[in-house]
Amino acid sequence: MGQTGKQPDTRRKAHRLGLSAESRAAWYLRLTGWRILKRRYRTRAGEIDLIAKKRKTVVFVEVKARKTREAAMNAVTPASQKRITRAAKIFVSEHPKAGFFTLRFDVIIIRPWALPERIENAFEAWE
């Protein structure tokens, strides 16, 4: 088989890695006192990996599974930040009470053989 024969398998592995990373991130958030409101929240604007709440804060979490912190942060591109922001605005419009909370965008990095790393306020997005 040529290169095209491997592409679906590579995609499947990446998808499984992403699901596993999201599960690890959700587990980590729960252990640190967060309640998961949504997983893989899909809108017409895009998807948010996790939405969590703790006290008066709601976080929109982008999960990145990479070998290094730098590679993970580089993967949170301006385009992905826009997509997450648009999806977050849709979430807030569908859940008006969320507007009374502090809203924040975090990134959780999942690396091999390391605890998850959460970057609070990874980017500012509200206009």
C-alpha positions as CSV (number, residue, x, y, z in Angstrom):
1,M,0.0,0.0,0.0
2,G,1.1,3.5,-0.7
3,Q,1.1,6.5,1.6
4,T,-2.7,6.9,1.4
5,G,-3.1,3.5,3.0
6,K,-1.4,4.8,6.2
7,Q,-3.2,8.1,6.4
8,P,-6.5,6.8,7.9
9,D,-4.5,4.8,10.5
10,T,-2.5,7.8,11.4
11,R,-5.7,9.8,11.7
12,R,-7.3,7.2,13.9
13,K,-4.2,7.1,16.2
14,A,-4.3,10.9,16.5
15,H,-8.0,10.8,17.3
16,R,-7.5,8.1,20.0
17,L,-4.6,10.1,21.5
18,G,-6.8,13.2,21.6
19,L,-9.6,11.4,23.3
20,S,-7.2,9.9,25.8
21,A,-5.6,13.3,26.5
22,E,-9.0,14.9,27.0
23,S,-9.9,12.1,29.5
24,R,-6.6,12.7,31.4
25,A,-7.2,16.4,31.4
26,A,-10.8,16.0,32.7
27,W,-9.5,13.6,35.4
28,Y,-6.9,16.1,36.4
29,L,-9.4,19.0,36.6
30,R,-11.8,16.9,38.7
31,L,-9.0,16.0,41.1
32,T,-8.2,19.7,41.6
33,G,-11.8,20.6,42.4
34,W,-13.3,21.4,39.0
35,R,-16.7,20.2,37.8
36,I,-16.8,19.2,34.1
37,L,-19.8,20.9,32.5
38,K,-19.2,19.8,28.9
39,R,-16.8,17.5,27.0
40,R,-16.2,18.0,23.3
41,Y,-18.7,20.9,23.2
42,R,-19.5,21.2,19.5
43,T,-21.0,24.3,17.8
44,R,-21.2,25.6,14.3
45,A,-18.2,27.7,15.1
46,G,-16.0,24.9,16.3
47,E,-15.4,22.6,19.3
48,I,-14.2,23.2,22.8
49,D,-12.5,20.2,24.4
50,L,-13.6,20.8,28.0
51,I,-15.8,23.3,29.8
52,A,-15.4,23.3,33.6
53,K,-16.6,25.2,36.6
54,K,-15.1,25.9,40.0
55,R,-16.8,28.4,42.4
56,K,-17.4,31.5,40.3
57,T,-15.1,30.6,37.4
58,V,-15.9,28.9,34.1
59,V,-13.0,27.8,32.0
60,F,-12.9,26.8,28.4
61,V,-10.1,24.3,28.1
62,E,-8.1,23.4,25.0
63,V,-6.2,20.1,25.5
64,K,-3.0,19.5,23.7
65,A,-1.1,16.2,23.7
66,R,2.5,17.0,22.6
67,K,6.0,15.9,23.6
68,T,7.0,19.3,24.8
69,R,5.4,22.3,26.4
70,E,6.6,24.5,23.6
71,A,5.1,22.3,20.9
72,A,1.8,22.3,22.8
73,M,1.6,26.1,23.1
74,N,2.6,26.5,19.4
75,A,-0.3,24.3,18.5
76,V,-2.7,26.8,20.1
77,T,-2.7,29.0,17.0
78,P,-4.4,32.4,16.6
79,A,-6.9,30.6,14.4
80,S,-7.7,28.0,17.0
81,Q,-8.0,30.7,19.6
82,K,-10.6,32.4,17.4
83,R,-12.5,29.2,17.0
84,I,-12.5,28.5,20.7
85,T,-13.6,32.1,21.4
86,R,-16.5,31.9,18.9
87,A,-17.6,28.6,20.4
88,A,-17.4,30.0,23.9
89,K,-19.6,32.9,23.0
90,I,-22.2,30.5,21.7
91,F,-22.0,28.6,25.0
92,V,-22.5,31.8,27.0
93,S,-25.5,32.7,24.8
94,E,-27.0,29.3,25.3
95,H,-26.3,29.4,29.1
96,P,-26.9,33.1,30.1
97,K,-26.0,32.4,33.8
98,A,-22.4,31.8,32.6
99,G,-22.2,35.5,32.0
100,F,-22.2,36.1,35.7
101,F,-19.0,34.0,36.2
102,T,-15.4,34.8,35.5
103,L,-14.7,33.3,32.1
104,R,-11.3,32.2,31.2
105,F,-9.4,30.2,28.5
106,D,-6.9,27.6,29.8
107,V,-4.7,25.1,28.0
108,I,-3.9,21.7,29.5
109,I,-0.8,20.1,28.2
110,I,-0.6,16.3,28.2
111,R,2.9,15.0,27.8
112,P,4.3,11.4,28.0
113,W,5.2,10.4,31.5
114,A,4.3,13.7,33.1
115,L,1.4,15.0,35.1
116,P,-1.0,17.3,33.1
117,E,0.1,20.9,33.1
118,R,-2.6,23.6,33.2
119,I,-1.8,27.0,31.8
120,E,-4.4,29.5,33.3
121,N,-5.4,32.4,31.1
122,A,-3.4,30.9,28.2
123,F,-4.9,33.6,26.0
124,E,-7.3,36.6,26.2
125,A,-10.2,36.5,23.8
126,W,-13.1,38.6,24.9
127,E,-13.7,41.7,22.9
